[in-house]
Amino acid sequence: MKYANDIYEIIRNKFLELNQAITNFNIGSRIRSLFESVSLAIEEVWFRIDTMYQGLFAATAHETDLDLRALELGITRRAAKKSVGYVRFYGTQSTVIPEDTICSTDVDIEPIVEFLTTEAKTIPAAGYIDVPVQAKEAGESGNVEAEKVIYLPQSIGGITQ
């Protein structure tokens, strides 16, 4: 990728090779302003060509270009999946944790990631139960470390932690 300053220098040097009569390339001079304008336009074209070129190869393509490269080979991107796991609820025996209960990572630390319980469970005599959960959003954002889902936005009587 060539940038406007580099392009300007190339144009100026080539011009000086061909014409030594003009030597005023100070900021604000007509010839410098002309060369700088042309350099900016060339930089924009260079950027667009480079972006298209990168899209030609699976190793350097991104997003839509990558999908199109793969499609040529009969490959389609798998849809993002929702992360799944378990959240441990502590509380008194016989307390029911309903299906679709919202729980999340710490609300004081961004980004907040929310999960929903995928089935109702009842706390046994042991005082805790691991309940299956699924991230509300599909994709990598639902990947959190173990024991980071600690917040319950709605209270459930009998839940202590």
Secondary structure as GFF3:
##gff-version 3
##sequence-region A 1 161
A	DSSP	alpha_helix	4	18	.	.	.	ID=ss1
A	DSSP	alpha_helix	30	54	.	.	.	ID=ss2
A	DSSP	alpha_helix	63	72	.	.	.	ID=ss3
A	DSSP	beta_strand	82	90	.	.	.	ID=ss4
A	DSSP	beta_strand	96	97	.	.	.	ID=ss5
A	DSSP	beta_strand	102	105	.	.	.	ID=ss6
A	DSSP	beta_strand	114	117	.	.	.	ID=ss7
A	DSSP	beta_strand	121	122	.	.	.	ID=ss8
A	DSSP	beta_strand	128	138	.	.	.	ID=ss9
A	DSSP	three_ten_helix	140	142	.	.	.	ID=ss10
A	DSSP	beta_strand	149	151	.	.	.	ID=ss11
###
